[in-house]
Amino acid sequence: MDAMEMELGLYDWSGLPCRRCKSAAHVPEDLLRMSRGRTREETEPLGIEGHVFQETWGTKTVVPVARALMAGLAGADLSVEARHRFLDLLWGFVVLDDDDLAEACKDVVRGGIWCLYEEVLSGRAKDSALFTYWLLEEVESTPARVQMLRRVAGDLLPENLD
C-alpha cells in the first residue's frame, strides 16, 4: 500500500457527491488507474472531470480528491504523464468559482508544498513545472520563496510564466 491508497481508504466515497453518478464510489478506482498510467490516454481523468470537477465548478468531493492527488505526488512511482495530470487537476481545484472549495483545496496543497518545489527542481517536465509554478503562486504564503524558485529553477521552467 502506498500513501495515495492509504489516503483513498480514509473516505466513504459512496457518501460523496458525483454530478453524473449516484455517488463518487467510482472515484478511488479512477484515481488509482490514473496513478498507474504511463500515457496521456491511460491517465485521462474519466471519472473525475465532469463527475466531481469541470472547468470552474466542483462538488465537495474535490477536497478528498485533492488530498489523494497530493499523496500520489509524494510517491516516486508516478509517471511524468500521471504527475502532469495530477498537477493539472490540482490547479483546477484551487481556482474553482466556489471560494470555500477552492480555499479548502489550497489548504490541502499547502500541506504538501515541499513536494511541489521538488517537482519543479526535479527537471522532469516543463509542462508539469508550469502547473506546479502556478499552484505555488496561488498557495504559497511566502511570495519571496516563489520568486527565489523562479531565479534558481532557471531553464527548468518555461520562459513565459505569466
C-alpha positions as CSV (number, residue, x, y, z in Angstrom):
1,M,0.0,0.0,0.0
2,D,1.3,3.5,-0.8
3,A,0.4,6.9,0.6
4,M,-2.3,7.5,-2.1
5,E,-4.0,4.2,-1.4
6,M,-3.9,4.9,2.3
7,E,-5.5,8.3,1.8
8,L,-8.2,6.9,-0.5
9,G,-9.1,4.5,2.3
10,L,-10.0,7.3,4.7
11,Y,-13.2,8.3,2.9
12,D,-16.7,6.8,2.4
13,W,-16.7,7.6,-1.3
14,S,-20.2,6.2,-1.7
15,G,-21.4,9.0,0.6
16,L,-19.8,11.8,-1.5
17,P,-21.5,13.5,-4.4
18,C,-20.9,13.0,-8.1
19,R,-22.6,15.0,-10.8
20,R,-23.1,12.1,-13.2
21,C,-23.4,9.0,-11.0
22,K,-25.3,8.1,-7.9
23,S,-22.2,8.7,-5.8
24,A,-18.4,9.2,-6.0
25,A,-17.8,5.5,-5.2
26,H,-16.0,5.1,-8.6
27,V,-13.5,7.9,-7.9
28,P,-10.8,5.8,-6.0
29,E,-10.6,3.3,-8.8
30,D,-10.2,6.1,-11.4
31,L,-7.5,7.8,-9.3
32,L,-5.6,4.5,-8.9
33,R,-5.9,3.9,-12.7
34,M,-4.6,7.3,-13.4
35,S,-1.7,6.8,-10.9
36,R,-0.6,3.7,-12.7
37,G,-0.9,5.2,-16.2
38,R,2.1,5.9,-18.4
39,T,0.5,7.6,-21.4
40,R,-1.9,10.5,-21.8
41,E,-4.7,8.1,-22.6
42,E,-4.0,6.0,-19.6
43,T,-4.1,9.0,-17.2
44,E,-7.2,10.6,-18.6
45,P,-9.4,11.7,-15.6
46,L,-12.5,9.9,-16.9
47,G,-14.3,9.6,-13.6
48,I,-13.1,13.0,-12.3
49,E,-13.8,15.5,-15.0
50,G,-17.5,16.1,-15.4
51,H,-18.1,14.0,-12.3
52,V,-16.6,15.9,-9.4
53,F,-15.0,18.7,-11.2
54,Q,-15.2,20.6,-14.5
55,E,-13.7,23.9,-15.6
56,T,-14.7,26.2,-12.7
57,W,-17.3,24.2,-10.8
58,G,-16.8,21.3,-8.4
59,T,-18.5,19.2,-5.8
60,K,-17.3,18.8,-2.2
61,T,-15.7,15.6,-3.4
62,V,-12.8,17.7,-4.9
63,V,-11.3,18.1,-1.4
64,P,-10.6,14.4,-0.7
65,V,-9.6,14.0,-4.3
66,A,-7.1,16.8,-3.8
67,R,-5.7,15.0,-0.7
68,A,-5.3,11.8,-2.7
69,L,-3.6,13.6,-5.5
70,M,-1.1,15.2,-3.1
71,A,-0.5,11.9,-1.5
72,G,0.1,10.4,-5.0
73,L,2.6,13.2,-5.9
74,A,4.6,12.3,-2.8
75,G,5.3,8.8,-4.3
76,A,8.2,8.1,-6.5
77,D,6.3,5.7,-8.8
78,L,4.2,8.2,-10.7
79,S,5.0,8.6,-14.4
80,V,5.7,12.0,-15.8
81,E,2.2,11.9,-17.5
82,A,0.4,11.0,-14.3
83,R,2.2,13.7,-12.4
84,H,1.2,16.2,-15.1
85,R,-2.5,15.1,-14.8
86,F,-2.4,15.3,-11.0
87,L,-1.0,18.8,-11.1
88,D,-3.4,19.9,-13.8
89,L,-6.4,18.7,-11.7
90,L,-5.0,20.4,-8.6
91,W,-4.6,23.6,-10.5
92,G,-8.3,23.4,-11.5
93,F,-9.3,22.8,-7.9
94,V,-7.5,25.8,-6.4
95,V,-9.2,28.2,-8.9
96,L,-12.8,26.9,-8.6
97,D,-15.5,29.5,-8.6
98,D,-16.7,28.2,-5.2
99,D,-14.3,30.1,-2.9
100,D,-14.8,27.7,0.0
101,L,-13.9,24.6,-2.0
102,A,-11.0,26.5,-3.7
103,E,-9.6,27.5,-0.3
104,A,-10.0,24.0,1.2
105,C,-8.1,22.7,-1.8
106,K,-5.4,25.4,-1.4
107,D,-5.0,24.2,2.2
108,V,-4.5,20.7,1.0
109,V,-1.9,21.8,-1.5
110,R,-0.1,23.9,1.2
111,G,0.2,20.7,3.3
112,G,2.5,19.2,0.6
113,I,4.1,22.4,-0.6
114,W,7.7,21.0,-0.5
115,C,6.7,18.2,-2.9
116,L,5.7,21.0,-5.3
117,Y,9.1,22.7,-5.0
118,E,10.8,19.4,-5.6
119,E,8.6,18.8,-8.7
120,V,9.9,22.0,-10.3
121,L,13.5,21.4,-9.2
122,S,13.5,17.8,-10.4
123,G,13.5,18.9,-14.0
124,R,11.2,16.0,-15.0
125,A,9.0,18.0,-17.3
126,K,8.5,21.7,-18.2
127,D,4.7,21.3,-18.6
128,S,4.4,19.9,-15.1
129,A,6.7,22.5,-13.8
130,L,4.5,25.2,-15.2
131,F,1.3,23.8,-13.5
132,T,3.4,23.4,-10.3
133,Y,4.6,27.0,-10.5
134,W,1.1,28.3,-11.0
135,L,0.0,26.2,-8.0
136,L,2.8,27.7,-5.9
137,E,1.8,31.2,-6.9
138,E,-1.7,30.5,-5.7
139,V,-0.9,28.8,-2.4
140,E,2.5,30.0,-1.1
141,S,2.2,32.2,1.9
142,T,5.8,33.5,1.4
143,P,5.9,35.1,-2.1
144,A,9.7,35.6,-1.8
145,R,10.1,31.8,-1.9
146,V,8.3,31.6,-5.3
147,Q,10.5,34.5,-6.5
148,M,13.6,32.6,-5.4
149,L,12.3,29.4,-7.1
150,R,11.9,31.4,-10.3
151,R,15.6,32.5,-10.0
152,V,17.1,29.2,-9.1
153,A,15.0,27.0,-11.4
154,G,16.3,28.7,-14.5
155,D,15.6,26.7,-17.6
156,L,13.6,24.1,-15.6
157,L,10.6,26.4,-16.1
158,P,9.2,27.6,-19.3
159,E,10.4,31.0,-20.4
160,N,7.0,32.8,-20.3
161,L,5.4,32.0,-16.9
162,D,2.9,34.8,-16.9
